[in-house]
């Protein structure tokens, strides 16, 4: 990845999340997140009721609308990331796709470390409150939490992810 400039590679993955209320029943939510590889900026992250291709494409669409187009998308080998439709969408947008090697989460270390941070600092607090909320309310609280994350000094880079991302904006291509 070192040959590419900042803000050109986004990593994405899915994490099992807390349970939410759907039509009076408790259902598991799944967090789909996209992180800028260079800055650790969370481009977009949202809880969904499933980990399907449609959920991932929705997350990617929202990330692109907010932040433009990356050069490359580095993703897992899960079924939602291996669809021909995703390859076609990425090709039309000029985004290269690179899949990590199967059963090697080390290649996706930045997103995996962020997921651990989410588990320790958001989900654990959410679950300790013994609340099960509706999905939209969970996402509302989570959006605020992600904004705080993006604006706090990162332990490795010693800058906020937002500031580091902003410094490389010349590499971002506008969304069509």
N, C-alpha and C positions, 0 to 999 in steps of 0.2 A: 504493500500500500504506500510505501514511502515515495514512489515515483509520482503519485498524484498530489495535487495541491490540497490545502485544507478545504473542508466543506464539500468534498467531491465524493465521499463514500459514506453511505448510511448503512448501519447494521440494524437488523430487525429480528425479532423472535417473539414467542408467545410464552406466557407464564400463567399457571393456574392461580386464580385469585380467590377472594372470599365468596361467600354465598350471598345472593340478593333475593328479594321477594319478586316473584313473577306470578301474577294471577293467584295470589294467596299461597303459593308454594315456594319453597326455598330451592334456588338453582345456583350452580356454580358459575361464577364469572371468570372470564379469561382476559388477561391483560395483553394486548398487542401493542408493542412499542417500537419506535424508530429513533435511533440515536445517531447523531453525527459522530463519525469515528474520530475525527481530529479534536473536536472541542468538548465532547461529551454532552453536547446540547441535546435535549430531548426535543426532537423535531415534532413528533406527535405521539401520544400514548393515550389509549382508551380501553376501558373494559367492555367486553362483548359477551353475549350469552353462548357463543360457540367459537371454535377456532377454525372456521372454514375459510376457503379462498375469498368468499364475498366479504367476510369481516376484515381480512388482511387488505384486500383491495380498497375497502372503505377507509381504512387507516392510512394507507399509502396516498390515496386521493386527497385526504385532508392535509397530510404532511406537505404534499406538492402545492396545494392551494395556499398554504400558509408560508412555505419557505422556498418554493421553486424546485428545480430538478437537480438531483445529484448526478454525477457521472456513473456511479456504480452503486448497486444494492447488494450487500453481503448478507445472505440469508441462510437459514437452516434448511434441512432436507425434509421437513414435515410436509404432509400432503397439501396443506394450504399454500406452500411455497413452491411446489413442483408442478403446478398446473400450466398447461400449454397457454391458456388464456393470459396468465400473468406474463409469460414470455412474450406474447404478442403485444400486450399493453406496453411493456418495457421497451420493446423494439420500436414501437411507434413513437415513443417519447425520447428515444435515444439514450436509454438507461441500460448499462450493462448489468447482467446478473451474474453473481458468483455465489455458488453454494459451498458451505463449509463441508468438510469431510464428515461422513456419517459417524455418529457416536463420539465426536471430538468437540465438546463445548469450549475447549480452550481457544479455538479460533474465533469464537464469538465472545471473548473475555470481557469486553467493555459492557456489552448489553447484559451479560450474565452477572457481572458485578453490580450493575445498576439494579437488576431484578432483586438481588440479595438486599441492597439498600432499601428498595421498596418494601420487601417483606419485613425487614427489621424496623423500618421507620414509618411506614404508612399502614400496611396491612395488620401488623401486630397491634397497633394502637386502635385501628378500626375494630378488630376482633375483640380486643379487651373491653371495648365499650358495650359488647354484647348486642350490638345493633345489627339488624339485617335490613338494609334499605333497598329501595328500588334502584335499578341500574342507572337511571339518569341522575339521581341524587348522589350516588357513589361517584360517578364521573364528574359531577360538579365539584365535589370536595377534592377529588384527585387532581383536577385541572389547577386548582389553587395550590395544591401541594407541589405539582410539577413546576409551576411558576416560581415558587420559593426555591426549589432545587436548582433551576436554571440560573437563578440570581444569587446563589451562595458560592463562596470560594471553594473550588474543588481541591481536594487534598493533593492530588498528583500534579495538576497543571498550575496551581497557585493563582488561578484566575477564575472568574465566574464562567460557566459554560456559555452564557449569553454573550459576554464580552469577547471571548475567544472565537465564537461563531461569527460575530459581527466583524471581527478583524479579517475574515476570509470571504466576505460577501462578494468580492469581485469574481469568485469562482462559481457562484450560484447562477444558474440559468433560469430565466423567468418561466413560469408555467404557461403552456399554450392557452 
